[in-house]
Amino acid sequence: MKVGRFFPSTKLCHGCQWKWDEITLADRVFVCQTPDCSYYQFGQDRDHNASLNILSGALRLIGLIDQAVSGTGSDA
């Protein structure tokens, strides 16, 4: 499964999807700025955060994220 080439995996918080538009390649730590997010001001490795976004994007493309969140999967 592939997500789009221009999917902003590095710029999004994997917890709340807040977008850090000004992040650069020199920034190695991702810090979410959404007070309601469980990762608010918690430094995360930028590449690890991006990998979680890519995984979520791929699962969303095949429909597994919506099933897991809504509880309408095969266990219903």
N, CA, C, O and CB atoms as a CASP TS submission, in Angstrom:
PFRMAT TS
TARGET T0000
AUTHOR 0000-0000-0000
METHOD Language model
MODEL 1
PARENT N/A
ATOM      1  N   MET     1       0.852  -1.170   0.000  1.00  0.00           N
ATOM      2  CA  MET     1       0.000   0.000   0.000  1.00  0.00           C
ATOM      3  C   MET     1       0.897   1.232   0.000  1.00  0.00           C
ATOM      4  O   MET     1       1.859   1.304   0.765  1.00  0.00           O
ATOM      5  CB  MET     1      -0.969  -0.001   1.223  1.00  0.00           C
ATOM      6  N   LYS     2       0.586   2.193  -0.851  1.00  0.00           N
ATOM      7  CA  LYS     2       1.358   3.422  -0.918  1.00  0.00           C
ATOM      8  C   LYS     2       0.456   4.613  -0.641  1.00  0.00           C
ATOM      9  O   LYS     2      -0.680   4.676  -1.112  1.00  0.00           O
ATOM     10  CB  LYS     2       2.038   3.565  -2.288  1.00  0.00           C
ATOM     11  N   VAL     3       0.981   5.556   0.132  1.00  0.00           N
ATOM     12  CA  VAL     3       0.291   6.833   0.288  1.00  0.00           C
ATOM     13  C   VAL     3       0.861   7.782  -0.749  1.00  0.00           C
ATOM     14  O   VAL     3       1.923   7.518  -1.313  1.00  0.00           O
ATOM     15  CB  VAL     3       0.451   7.411   1.743  1.00  0.00           C
ATOM     16  N   GLY     4       0.188   8.855  -1.002  1.00  0.00           N
ATOM     17  CA  GLY     4       0.616   9.798  -2.027  1.00  0.00           C
ATOM     18  C   GLY     4       1.994  10.374  -1.764  1.00  0.00           C
ATOM     19  O   GLY     4       2.395  10.551  -0.613  1.00  0.00           O
ATOM     20  N   ARG     5       2.704  10.662  -2.817  1.00  0.00           N
ATOM     21  CA  ARG     5       4.068  11.185  -2.720  1.00  0.00           C
ATOM     22  C   ARG     5       4.122  12.491  -1.937  1.00  0.00           C
ATOM     23  O   ARG     5       5.097  12.753  -1.234  1.00  0.00           O
ATOM     24  CB  ARG     5       4.649  11.396  -4.111  1.00  0.00           C
ATOM     25  N   PHE     6       3.096  13.297  -2.052  1.00  0.00           N
ATOM     26  CA  PHE     6       3.092  14.601  -1.401  1.00  0.00           C
ATOM     27  C   PHE     6       2.257  14.615  -0.118  1.00  0.00           C
ATOM     28  O   PHE     6       1.901  15.685   0.375  1.00  0.00           O
ATOM     29  CB  PHE     6       2.571  15.649  -2.359  1.00  0.00           C
ATOM     30  N   PHE     7       1.944  13.442   0.423  1.00  0.00           N
ATOM     31  CA  PHE     7       1.259  13.344   1.712  1.00  0.00           C
ATOM     32  C   PHE     7       2.165  13.996   2.768  1.00  0.00           C
ATOM     33  O   PHE     7       3.326  13.607   2.895  1.00  0.00           O
ATOM     34  CB  PHE     7       0.931  11.833   2.081  1.00  0.00           C
ATOM     35  N   PRO     8       1.657  14.982   3.531  1.00  0.00           N
ATOM     36  CA  PRO     8       2.517  15.744   4.455  1.00  0.00           C
ATOM     37  C   PRO     8       2.814  15.007   5.764  1.00  0.00           C
ATOM     38  O   PRO     8       2.538  15.533   6.842  1.00  0.00           O
ATOM     39  CB  PRO     8       1.867  17.072   4.774  1.00  0.00           C
ATOM     40  N   SER     9       3.364  13.816   5.683  1.00  0.00           N
ATOM     41  CA  SER     9       3.582  12.983   6.868  1.00  0.00           C
ATOM     42  C   SER     9       4.500  13.640   7.894  1.00  0.00           C
ATOM     43  O   SER     9       4.311  13.454   9.096  1.00  0.00           O
ATOM     44  CB  SER     9       4.161  11.651   6.457  1.00  0.00           C
ATOM     45  N   THR    10       5.472  14.391   7.447  1.00  0.00           N
ATOM     46  CA  THR    10       6.420  15.030   8.363  1.00  0.00           C
ATOM     47  C   THR    10       5.802  16.234   9.064  1.00  0.00           C
ATOM     48  O   THR    10       6.215  16.589  10.168  1.00  0.00           O
ATOM     49  CB  THR    10       7.673  15.460   7.609  1.00  0.00           C
ATOM     50  N   LYS    11       4.816  16.862   8.430  1.00  0.00           N
ATOM     51  CA  LYS    11       4.249  18.103   8.968  1.00  0.00           C
ATOM     52  C   LYS    11       3.061  17.895   9.901  1.00  0.00           C
ATOM     53  O   LYS    11       2.634  18.843  10.560  1.00  0.00           O
ATOM     54  CB  LYS    11       3.830  18.985   7.841  1.00  0.00           C
ATOM     55  N   LEU    12       2.514  16.680   9.975  1.00  0.00           N
ATOM     56  CA  LEU    12       1.299  16.436  10.758  1.00  0.00           C
ATOM     57  C   LEU    12       1.601  15.745  12.083  1.00  0.00           C
ATOM     58  O   LEU    12       2.468  14.875  12.161  1.00  0.00           O
ATOM     59  CB  LEU    12       0.319  15.597   9.955  1.00  0.00           C
ATOM     60  N   CYS    13       0.871  16.146  13.121  1.00  0.00           N
ATOM     61  CA  CYS    13       0.940  15.426  14.390  1.00  0.00           C
ATOM     62  C   CYS    13       0.124  14.150  14.233  1.00  0.00           C
ATOM     63  O   CYS    13      -1.025  14.201  13.794  1.00  0.00           O
ATOM     64  CB  CYS    13       0.411  16.304  15.590  1.00  0.00           C
ATOM     65  N   HIS    14       0.701  13.016  14.586  1.00  0.00           N
ATOM     66  CA  HIS    14      -0.028  11.758  14.415  1.00  0.00           C
ATOM     67  C   HIS    14      -1.172  11.622  15.417  1.00  0.00           C
ATOM     68  O   HIS    14      -2.050  10.778  15.238  1.00  0.00           O
ATOM     69  CB  HIS    14       0.923  10.578  14.557  1.00  0.00           C
ATOM     70  N   GLY    15      -1.173  12.446  16.476  1.00  0.00           N
ATOM     71  CA  GLY    15      -2.233  12.366  17.473  1.00  0.00           C
ATOM     72  C   GLY    15      -3.479  13.161  17.115  1.00  0.00           C
ATOM     73  O   GLY    15      -4.599  12.705  17.348  1.00  0.00           O
ATOM     74  N   CYS    16      -3.286  14.357  16.546  1.00  0.00           N
ATOM     75  CA  CYS    16      -4.448  15.236  16.305  1.00  0.00           C
ATOM     76  C   CYS    16      -4.507  15.808  14.892  1.00  0.00           C
ATOM     77  O   CYS    16      -5.475  16.484  14.542  1.00  0.00           O
ATOM     78  CB  CYS    16      -4.433  16.373  17.288  1.00  0.00           C
ATOM     79  N   GLN    17      -3.488  15.548  14.079  1.00  0.00           N
ATOM     80  CA  GLN    17      -3.394  16.030  12.703  1.00  0.00           C
ATOM     81  C   GLN    17      -3.111  17.525  12.591  1.00  0.00           C
ATOM     82  O   GLN    17      -3.306  18.109  11.525  1.00  0.00           O
ATOM     83  CB  GLN    17      -4.661  15.715  11.980  1.00  0.00           C
ATOM     84  N   TRP    18      -2.647  18.163  13.691  1.00  0.00           N
ATOM     85  CA  TRP    18      -2.216  19.559  13.605  1.00  0.00           C
ATOM     86  C   TRP    18      -1.064  19.644  12.615  1.00  0.00           C
ATOM     87  O   TRP    18      -0.192  18.775  12.601  1.00  0.00           O
ATOM     88  CB  TRP    18      -1.792  20.114  15.006  1.00  0.00           C
ATOM     89  N   LYS    19      -1.054  20.689  11.780  1.00  0.00           N
ATOM     90  CA  LYS    19      -0.037  20.805  10.734  1.00  0.00           C
ATOM     91  C   LYS    19       0.980  21.890  11.078  1.00  0.00           C
ATOM     92  O   LYS    19       0.624  23.044  11.319  1.00  0.00           O
ATOM     93  CB  LYS    19      -0.695  21.109   9.380  1.00  0.00           C
ATOM     94  N   TRP    20       2.259  21.495  11.095  1.00  0.00           N
ATOM     95  CA  TRP    20       3.370  22.412  11.331  1.00  0.00           C
ATOM     96  C   TRP    20       3.936  22.785   9.966  1.00  0.00           C
ATOM     97  O   TRP    20       4.802  22.090   9.433  1.00  0.00           O
ATOM     98  CB  TRP    20       4.476  21.770  12.265  1.00  0.00           C
ATOM     99  N   ASP    21       3.444  23.879   9.408  1.00  0.00           N
ATOM    100  CA  ASP    21       3.832  24.285   8.058  1.00  0.00           C
ATOM    101  C   ASP    21       5.285  24.705   7.939  1.00  0.00           C
ATOM    102  O   ASP    21       5.884  24.537   6.877  1.00  0.00           O
ATOM    103  CB  ASP    21       2.964  25.404   7.605  1.00  0.00           C
ATOM    104  N   GLU    22       5.868  25.246   9.001  1.00  0.00           N
ATOM    105  CA  GLU    22       7.216  25.797   8.935  1.00  0.00           C
ATOM    106  C   GLU    22       8.313  24.790   9.283  1.00  0.00           C
ATOM    107  O   GLU    22       9.470  25.191   9.410  1.00  0.00           O
ATOM    108  CB  GLU    22       7.315  26.970   9.852  1.00  0.00           C
ATOM    109  N   ILE    23       8.007  23.519   9.440  1.00  0.00           N
ATOM    110  CA  ILE    23       9.033  22.537   9.792  1.00  0.00           C
ATOM    111  C   ILE    23      10.050  22.422   8.650  1.00  0.00           C
ATOM    112  O   ILE    23       9.691  22.465   7.474  1.00  0.00           O
ATOM    113  CB  ILE    23       8.389  21.149  10.096  1.00  0.00           C
ATOM    114  N   THR    24      11.318  22.275   9.024  1.00  0.00           N
ATOM    115  CA  THR    24      12.381  22.151   8.024  1.00  0.00           C
ATOM    116  C   THR    24      13.103  20.820   8.215  1.00  0.00           C
ATOM    117  O   THR    24      12.874  20.116   9.198  1.00  0.00           O
ATOM    118  CB  THR    24      13.385  23.339   8.124  1.00  0.00           C
ATOM    119  N   LEU    25      13.961  20.489   7.284  1.00  0.00           N
ATOM    120  CA  LEU    25      14.747  19.260   7.402  1.00  0.00           C
ATOM    121  C   LEU    25      15.697  19.313   8.601  1.00  0.00           C
ATOM    122  O   LEU    25      16.093  18.270   9.123  1.00  0.00           O
ATOM    123  CB  LEU    25      15.543  19.017   6.116  1.00  0.00           C
ATOM    124  N   ALA    26      16.060  20.507   9.034  1.00  0.00           N
ATOM    125  CA  ALA    26      16.937  20.653  10.195  1.00  0.00           C
ATOM    126  C   ALA    26      16.204  20.345  11.500  1.00  0.00           C
ATOM    127  O   ALA    26      16.843  20.016  12.499  1.00  0.00           O
ATOM    128  CB  ALA    26      17.511  22.066  10.243  1.00  0.00           C
ATOM    129  N   ASP    27      14.873  20.447  11.508  1.00  0.00           N
ATOM    130  CA  ASP    27      14.088  20.140  12.708  1.00  0.00           C
ATOM    131  C   ASP    27      13.993  18.632  12.860  1.00  0.00           C
ATOM    132  O   ASP    27      13.337  17.969  12.057  1.00  0.00           O
ATOM    133  CB  ASP    27      12.665  20.779  12.633  1.00  0.00           C
ATOM    134  N   ARG    28      14.634  18.086  13.871  1.00  0.00           N
ATOM    135  CA  ARG    28      14.632  16.640  14.084  1.00  0.00           C
ATOM    136  C   ARG    28      13.591  16.207  15.106  1.00  0.00           C
ATOM    137  O   ARG    28      13.328  15.014  15.259  1.00  0.00           O
ATOM    138  CB  ARG    28      16.001  16.181  14.529  1.00  0.00           C
ATOM    139  N   VAL    29      12.993  17.175  15.811  1.00  0.00           N
ATOM    140  CA  VAL    29      11.997  16.885  16.835  1.00  0.00           C
ATOM    141  C   VAL    29      10.688  17.566  16.453  1.00  0.00           C
ATOM    142  O   VAL    29      10.668  18.760  16.152  1.00  0.00           O
ATOM    143  CB  VAL    29      12.481  17.355  18.238  1.00  0.00           C
ATOM    144  N   PHE    30       9.596  16.805  16.467  1.00  0.00           N
ATOM    145  CA  PHE    30       8.272  17.350  16.175  1.00  0.00           C
ATOM    146  C   PHE    30       7.599  17.678  17.501  1.00  0.00           C
ATOM    147  O   PHE    30       7.555  16.842  18.404  1.00  0.00           O
ATOM    148  CB  PHE    30       7.408  16.343  15.330  1.00  0.00           C
ATOM    149  N   VAL    31       7.068  18.909  17.620  1.00  0.00           N
ATOM    150  CA  VAL    31       6.403  19.340  18.845  1.00  0.00           C
ATOM    151  C   VAL    31       5.016  19.868  18.484  1.00  0.00           C
ATOM    152  O   VAL    31       4.900  20.908  17.835  1.00  0.00           O
ATOM    153  CB  VAL    31       7.243  20.430  19.592  1.00  0.00           C
ATOM    154  N   CYS    32       3.967  19.162  18.898  1.00  0.00           N
ATOM    155  CA  CYS    32       2.590  19.562  18.608  1.00  0.00           C
ATOM    156  C   CYS    32       2.228  20.804  19.421  1.00  0.00           C
ATOM    157  O   CYS    32       2.642  20.947  20.571  1.00  0.00           O
ATOM    158  CB  CYS    32       1.605  18.404  18.917  1.00  0.00           C
ATOM    159  N   GLN    33       1.452  21.698  18.813  1.00  0.00           N
ATOM    160  CA  GLN    33       1.049  22.944  19.464  1.00  0.00           C
ATOM    161  C   GLN    33      -0.451  23.027  19.735  1.00  0.00           C
ATOM    162  O   GLN    33      -0.971  24.117  19.974  1.00  0.00           O
ATOM    163  CB  GLN    33       1.466  24.111  18.617  1.00  0.00           C
ATOM    164  N   THR    34      -1.151  21.898  19.702  1.00  0.00           N
ATOM    165  CA  THR    34      -2.582  21.872  19.988  1.00  0.00           C
ATOM    166  C   THR    34      -2.796  21.492  21.452  1.00  0.00           C
ATOM    167  O   THR    34      -2.498  20.361  21.835  1.00  0.00           O
ATOM    168  CB  THR    34      -3.320  20.876  19.046  1.00  0.00           C
ATOM    169  N   PRO    35      -3.307  22.412  22.285  1.00  0.00           N
ATOM    170  CA  PRO    35      -3.460  22.127  23.719  1.00  0.00           C
ATOM    171  C   PRO    35      -4.323  20.900  24.034  1.00  0.00           C
ATOM    172  O   PRO    35      -4.105  20.267  25.067  1.00  0.00           O
ATOM    173  CB  PRO    35      -4.054  23.322  24.396  1.00  0.00           C
ATOM    174  N   ASP    36      -5.275  20.547  23.200  1.00  0.00           N
ATOM    175  CA  ASP    36      -6.146  19.404  23.455  1.00  0.00           C
ATOM    176  C   ASP    36      -5.512  18.062  23.075  1.00  0.00           C
ATOM    177  O   ASP    36      -6.059  17.008  23.399  1.00  0.00           O
ATOM    178  CB  ASP    36      -7.436  19.579  22.702  1.00  0.00           C
ATOM    179  N   CYS    37      -4.385  18.093  22.404  1.00  0.00           N
ATOM    180  CA  CYS    37      -3.717  16.866  21.948  1.00  0.00           C
ATOM    181  C   CYS    37      -2.927  16.228  23.091  1.00  0.00           C
ATOM    182  O   CYS    37      -2.339  16.929  23.914  1.00  0.00           O
ATOM    183  CB  CYS    37      -2.778  17.170  20.754  1.00  0.00           C
ATOM    184  N   SER    38      -2.918  14.915  23.133  1.00  0.00           N
ATOM    185  CA  SER    38      -2.147  14.219  24.169  1.00  0.00           C
ATOM    186  C   SER    38      -0.640  14.360  23.949  1.00  0.00           C
ATOM    187  O   SER    38       0.137  14.043  24.850  1.00  0.00           O
ATOM    188  CB  SER    38      -2.529  12.740  24.202  1.00  0.00           C
ATOM    189  N   TYR    39      -0.210  14.824  22.778  1.00  0.00           N
ATOM    190  CA  TYR    39       1.206  15.045  22.491  1.00  0.00           C
ATOM    191  C   TYR    39       1.574  16.527  22.531  1.00  0.00           C
ATOM    192  O   TYR    39       2.629  16.914  22.027  1.00  0.00           O
ATOM    193  CB  TYR    39       1.557  14.465  21.131  1.00  0.00           C
ATOM    194  N   TYR    40       0.721  17.355  23.122  1.00  0.00           N
ATOM    195  CA  TYR    40       0.948  18.803  23.214  1.00  0.00           C
ATOM    196  C   TYR    40       2.296  19.097  23.884  1.00  0.00           C
ATOM    197  O   TYR    40       2.544  18.680  25.016  1.00  0.00           O
ATOM    198  CB  TYR    40      -0.201  19.483  24.003  1.00  0.00           C
ATOM    199  N   GLN    41       3.147  19.812  23.175  1.00  0.00           N
ATOM    200  CA  GLN    41       4.481  20.224  23.622  1.00  0.00           C
ATOM    201  C   GLN    41       5.339  19.050  24.103  1.00  0.00           C
ATOM    202  O   GLN    41       6.207  19.217  24.959  1.00  0.00           O
ATOM    203  CB  GLN    41       4.353  21.241  24.734  1.00  0.00           C
ATOM    204  N   PHE    42       5.093  17.885  23.553  1.00  0.00           N
ATOM    205  CA  PHE    42       5.885  16.698  23.854  1.00  0.00           C
ATOM    206  C   PHE    42       6.774  16.422  22.649  1.00  0.00           C
ATOM    207  O   PHE    42       6.280  16.110  21.565  1.00  0.00           O
ATOM    208  CB  PHE    42       4.972  15.461  24.190  1.00  0.00           C
ATOM    209  N   GLY    43       8.070  16.534  22.837  1.00  0.00           N
ATOM    210  CA  GLY    43       8.996  16.334  21.730  1.00  0.00           C
ATOM    211  C   GLY    43       8.999  14.889  21.249  1.00  0.00           C
ATOM    212  O   GLY    43       9.224  13.965  22.031  1.00  0.00           O
ATOM    213  N   GLN    44       8.749  14.701  19.959  1.00  0.00           N
ATOM    214  CA  GLN    44       8.751  13.373  19.343  1.00  0.00           C
ATOM    215  C   GLN    44       9.788  13.356  18.231  1.00  0.00           C
ATOM    216  O   GLN    44      10.014  14.379  17.584  1.00  0.00           O
ATOM    217  CB  GLN    44       7.336  12.999  18.791  1.00  0.00           C
ATOM    218  N   ASP    45      10.414  12.227  18.001  1.00  0.00           N
ATOM    219  CA  ASP    45      11.301  12.092  16.862  1.00  0.00           C
ATOM    220  C   ASP    45      10.497  12.358  15.591  1.00  0.00           C
ATOM    221  O   ASP    45       9.454  11.743  15.368  1.00  0.00           O
ATOM    222  CB  ASP    45      11.964  10.681  16.827  1.00  0.00           C
ATOM    223  N   ARG    46      10.984  13.268  14.769  1.00  0.00           N
ATOM    224  CA  ARG    46      10.240  13.668  13.578  1.00  0.00           C
ATOM    225  C   ARG    46       9.961  12.501  12.637  1.00  0.00           C
ATOM    226  O   ARG    46       8.864  12.398  12.088  1.00  0.00           O
ATOM    227  CB  ARG    46      10.996  14.740  12.839  1.00  0.00           C
ATOM    228  N   ASP    47      10.941  11.623  12.444  1.00  0.00           N
ATOM    229  CA  ASP    47      10.763  10.512  11.523  1.00  0.00           C
ATOM    230  C   ASP    47       9.800   9.462  12.075  1.00  0.00           C
ATOM    231  O   ASP    47       9.047   8.851  11.317  1.00  0.00           O
ATOM    232  CB  ASP    47      12.104   9.875  11.215  1.00  0.00           C
ATOM    233  N   HIS    48       9.824   9.253  13.378  1.00  0.00           N
ATOM    234  CA  HIS    48       8.883   8.307  13.987  1.00  0.00           C
ATOM    235  C   HIS    48       7.454   8.829  13.853  1.00  0.00           C
ATOM    236  O   HIS    48       6.542   8.076  13.515  1.00  0.00           O
ATOM    237  CB  HIS    48       9.232   8.067  15.478  1.00  0.00           C
ATOM    238  N   ASN    49       7.266  10.114  14.118  1.00  0.00           N
ATOM    239  CA  ASN    49       5.953  10.733  13.953  1.00  0.00           C
ATOM    240  C   ASN    49       5.478  10.589  12.506  1.00  0.00           C
ATOM    241  O   ASN    49       4.318  10.260  12.259  1.00  0.00           O
ATOM    242  CB  ASN    49       5.999  12.224  14.360  1.00  0.00           C
ATOM    243  N   ALA    50       6.378  10.836  11.555  1.00  0.00           N
ATOM    244  CA  ALA    50       6.023  10.723  10.136  1.00  0.00           C
ATOM    245  C   ALA    50       5.643   9.285   9.782  1.00  0.00           C
ATOM    246  O   ALA    50       4.713   9.064   9.007  1.00  0.00           O
ATOM    247  CB  ALA    50       7.191  11.195   9.249  1.00  0.00           C
ATOM    248  N   SER    51       6.356   8.306  10.343  1.00  0.00           N
ATOM    249  CA  SER    51       6.044   6.912  10.029  1.00  0.00           C
ATOM    250  C   SER    51       4.660   6.519  10.551  1.00  0.00           C
ATOM    251  O   SER    51       3.951   5.743   9.911  1.00  0.00           O
ATOM    252  CB  SER    51       7.112   5.984  10.620  1.00  0.00           C
ATOM    253  N   LEU    52       4.279   7.052  11.707  1.00  0.00           N
ATOM    254  CA  LEU    52       2.932   6.779  12.225  1.00  0.00           C
ATOM    255  C   LEU    52       1.868   7.420  11.338  1.00  0.00           C
ATOM    256  O   LEU    52       0.788   6.855  11.159  1.00  0.00           O
ATOM    257  CB  LEU    52       2.794   7.295  13.671  1.00  0.00           C
ATOM    258  N   ASN    53       2.165   8.595  10.782  1.00  0.00           N
ATOM    259  CA  ASN    53       1.238   9.237   9.849  1.00  0.00           C
ATOM    260  C   ASN    53       1.108   8.442   8.556  1.00  0.00           C
ATOM    261  O   ASN    53       0.012   8.330   8.006  1.00  0.00           O
ATOM    262  CB  ASN    53       1.698  10.660   9.540  1.00  0.00           C
ATOM    263  N   ILE    54       2.206   7.894   8.070  1.00  0.00           N
ATOM    264  CA  ILE    54       2.163   7.080   6.850  1.00  0.00           C
ATOM    265  C   ILE    54       1.358   5.812   7.089  1.00  0.00           C
ATOM    266  O   ILE    54       0.559   5.414   6.241  1.00  0.00           O
ATOM    267  CB  ILE    54       3.588   6.726   6.378  1.00  0.00           C
ATOM    268  N   LEU    55       1.561   5.178   8.232  1.00  0.00           N
ATOM    269  CA  LEU    55       0.781   3.983   8.574  1.00  0.00           C
ATOM    270  C   LEU    55      -0.710   4.316   8.651  1.00  0.00           C
ATOM    271  O   LEU    55      -1.536   3.592   8.096  1.00  0.00           O
ATOM    272  CB  LEU    55       1.264   3.385   9.915  1.00  0.00           C
ATOM    273  N   SER    56      -1.050   5.393   9.327  1.00  0.00           N
ATOM    274  CA  SER    56      -2.465   5.791   9.426  1.00  0.00           C
ATOM    275  C   SER    56      -3.047   6.112   8.054  1.00  0.00           C
ATOM    276  O   SER    56      -4.185   5.752   7.754  1.00  0.00           O
ATOM    277  CB  SER    56      -2.617   7.008  10.352  1.00  0.00           C
ATOM    278  N   GLY    57      -2.255   6.795   7.221  1.00  0.00           N
ATOM    279  CA  GLY    57      -2.726   7.115   5.874  1.00  0.00           C
ATOM    280  C   GLY    57      -3.001   5.872   5.054  1.00  0.00           C
ATOM    281  O   GLY    57      -4.007   5.804   4.348  1.00  0.00           O
ATOM    282  N   ALA    58      -2.115   4.883   5.139  1.00  0.00           N
ATOM    283  CA  ALA    58      -2.317   3.637   4.396  1.00  0.00           C
ATOM    284  C   ALA    58      -3.526   2.871   4.926  1.00  0.00           C
ATOM    285  O   ALA    58      -4.316   2.345   4.142  1.00  0.00           O
ATOM    286  CB  ALA    58      -1.060   2.757   4.475  1.00  0.00           C
ATOM    287  N   LEU    59      -3.678   2.803   6.235  1.00  0.00           N
ATOM    288  CA  LEU    59      -4.832   2.114   6.813  1.00  0.00           C
ATOM    289  C   LEU    59      -6.145   2.819   6.459  1.00  0.00           C
ATOM    290  O   LEU    59      -7.177   2.175   6.269  1.00  0.00           O
ATOM    291  CB  LEU    59      -4.681   2.021   8.333  1.00  0.00           C
ATOM    292  N   ARG    60      -6.089   4.145   6.376  1.00  0.00           N
ATOM    293  CA  ARG    60      -7.286   4.906   5.976  1.00  0.00           C
ATOM    294  C   ARG    60      -7.635   4.612   4.517  1.00  0.00           C
ATOM    295  O   ARG    60      -8.810   4.506   4.164  1.00  0.00           O
ATOM    296  CB  ARG    60      -7.061   6.435   6.177  1.00  0.00           C
ATOM    297  N   LEU    61      -6.612   4.479   3.672  1.00  0.00           N
ATOM    298  CA  LEU    61      -6.857   4.203   2.251  1.00  0.00           C
ATOM    299  C   LEU    61      -7.564   2.860   2.042  1.00  0.00           C
ATOM    300  O   LEU    61      -8.384   2.730   1.133  1.00  0.00           O
ATOM    301  CB  LEU    61      -5.535   4.216   1.480  1.00  0.00           C
ATOM    302  N   ILE    62      -7.254   1.867   2.871  1.00  0.00           N
ATOM    303  CA  ILE    62      -7.907   0.567   2.697  1.00  0.00           C
ATOM    304  C   ILE    62      -9.114   0.389   3.610  1.00  0.00           C
ATOM    305  O   ILE    62      -9.729  -0.676   3.639  1.00  0.00           O
ATOM    306  CB  ILE    62      -6.917  -0.545   2.951  1.00  0.00           C
ATOM    307  N   GLY    63      -9.451   1.456   4.366  1.00  0.00           N
ATOM    308  CA  GLY    63     -10.681   1.434   5.154  1.00  0.00           C
ATOM    309  C   GLY    63     -10.569   0.865   6.551  1.00  0.00           C
ATOM    310  O   GLY    63     -11.591   0.709   7.219  1.00  0.00           O
ATOM    311  N   LEU    64      -9.382   0.550   7.019  1.00  0.00           N
ATOM    312  CA  LEU    64      -9.258  -0.044   8.350  1.00  0.00           C
ATOM    313  C   LEU    64      -9.318   0.966   9.482  1.00  0.00           C
ATOM    314  O   LEU    64      -9.760   0.624  10.579  1.00  0.00           O
ATOM    315  CB  LEU    64      -7.980  -0.801   8.441  1.00  0.00           C
ATOM    316  N   ILE    65      -8.888   2.195   9.252  1.00  0.00           N
ATOM    317  CA  ILE    65      -8.949   3.206  10.311  1.00  0.00           C
ATOM    318  C   ILE    65     -10.394   3.497  10.673  1.00  0.00           C
ATOM    319  O   ILE    65     -10.735   3.529  11.855  1.00  0.00           O
ATOM    320  CB  ILE    65      -8.235   4.503   9.875  1.00  0.00           C
ATOM    321  N   ASP    66     -11.249   3.711   9.686  1.00  0.00           N
ATOM    322  CA  ASP    66     -12.655   4.019   9.966  1.00  0.00           C
ATOM    323  C   ASP    66     -13.346   2.866  10.678  1.00  0.00           C
ATOM    324  O   ASP    66     -14.173   3.095  11.561  1.00  0.00           O
ATOM    325  CB  ASP    66     -13.396   4.348   8.671  1.00  0.00           C
ATOM    326  N   GLN    67     -13.024   1.636  10.312  1.00  0.00           N
ATOM    327  CA  GLN    67     -13.637   0.480  10.972  1.00  0.00           C
ATOM    328  C   GLN    67     -13.208   0.396  12.425  1.00  0.00           C
ATOM    329  O   GLN    67     -14.029   0.136  13.305  1.00  0.00           O
ATOM    330  CB  GLN    67     -13.271  -0.816  10.242  1.00  0.00           C
ATOM    331  N   ALA    68     -11.931   0.615  12.681  1.00  0.00           N
ATOM    332  CA  ALA    68     -11.429   0.504  14.055  1.00  0.00           C
ATOM    333  C   ALA    68     -12.003   1.594  14.941  1.00  0.00           C
ATOM    334  O   ALA    68     -12.307   1.350  16.109  1.00  0.00           O
ATOM    335  CB  ALA    68      -9.904   0.570  14.074  1.00  0.00           C
ATOM    336  N   VAL    69     -12.153   2.786  14.400  1.00  0.00           N
ATOM    337  CA  VAL    69     -12.647   3.904  15.198  1.00  0.00           C
ATOM    338  C   VAL    69     -14.144   3.815  15.407  1.00  0.00           C
ATOM    339  O   VAL    69     -14.627   4.099  16.503  1.00  0.00           O
ATOM    340  CB  VAL    69     -12.297   5.223  14.536  1.00  0.00           C
ATOM    341  N   SER    70     -14.895   3.425  14.380  1.00  0.00           N
ATOM    342  CA  SER    70     -16.344   3.433  14.485  1.00  0.00           C
ATOM    343  C   SER    70     -16.901   2.148  15.114  1.00  0.00           C
ATOM    344  O   SER    70     -18.058   2.110  15.535  1.00  0.00           O
ATOM    345  CB  SER    70     -16.948   3.635  13.117  1.00  0.00           C
ATOM    346  N   GLY    71     -16.085   1.113  15.174  1.00  0.00           N
ATOM    347  CA  GLY    71     -16.563  -0.141  15.742  1.00  0.00           C
ATOM    348  C   GLY    71     -17.462  -0.913  14.796  1.00  0.00           C
ATOM    349  O   GLY    71     -18.226  -1.775  15.231  1.00  0.00           O
ATOM    350  N   THR    72     -17.379  -0.612  13.493  1.00  0.00           N
ATOM    351  CA  THR    72     -18.223  -1.296  12.511  1.00  0.00           C
ATOM    352  C   THR    72     -17.451  -2.326  11.721  1.00  0.00           C
ATOM    353  O   THR    72     -17.842  -2.675  10.607  1.00  0.00           O
ATOM    354  CB  THR    72     -18.845  -0.297  11.565  1.00  0.00           C
ATOM    355  N   GLY    73     -16.365  -2.816  12.279  1.00  0.00           N
ATOM    356  CA  GLY    73     -15.549  -3.813  11.589  1.00  0.00           C
ATOM    357  C   GLY    73     -16.187  -5.177  11.597  1.00  0.00           C
ATOM    358  O   GLY    73     -17.384  -5.309  11.855  1.00  0.00           O
ATOM    359  N   SER    74     -15.394  -6.196  11.316  1.00  0.00           N
ATOM    360  CA  SER    74     -15.920  -7.562  11.198  1.00  0.00           C
ATOM    361  C   SER    74     -16.410  -8.134  12.526  1.00  0.00           C
ATOM    362  O   SER    74     -17.108  -9.148  12.546  1.00  0.00           O
ATOM    363  CB  SER    74     -14.857  -8.470  10.626  1.00  0.00           C
ATOM    364  N   ASP    75     -16.045  -7.488  13.640  1.00  0.00           N
ATOM    365  CA  ASP    75     -16.503  -7.971  14.935  1.00  0.00           C
ATOM    366  C   ASP    75     -17.903  -7.503  15.284  1.00  0.00           C
ATOM    367  O   ASP    75     -18.457  -7.943  16.291  1.00  0.00           O
ATOM    368  CB  ASP    75     -15.554  -7.536  16.001  1.00  0.00           C
ATOM    369  N   ALA    76     -18.496  -6.620  14.480  1.00  0.00           N
ATOM    370  CA  ALA    76     -19.829  -6.060  14.779  1.00  0.00           C
ATOM    371  C   ALA    76     -20.938  -7.074  14.544  1.00  0.00           C
ATOM    372  O   ALA    76     -22.111  -6.764  14.748  1.00  0.00           O
ATOM    373  CB  ALA    76     -20.088  -4.818  13.928  1.00  0.00           C
TER
END
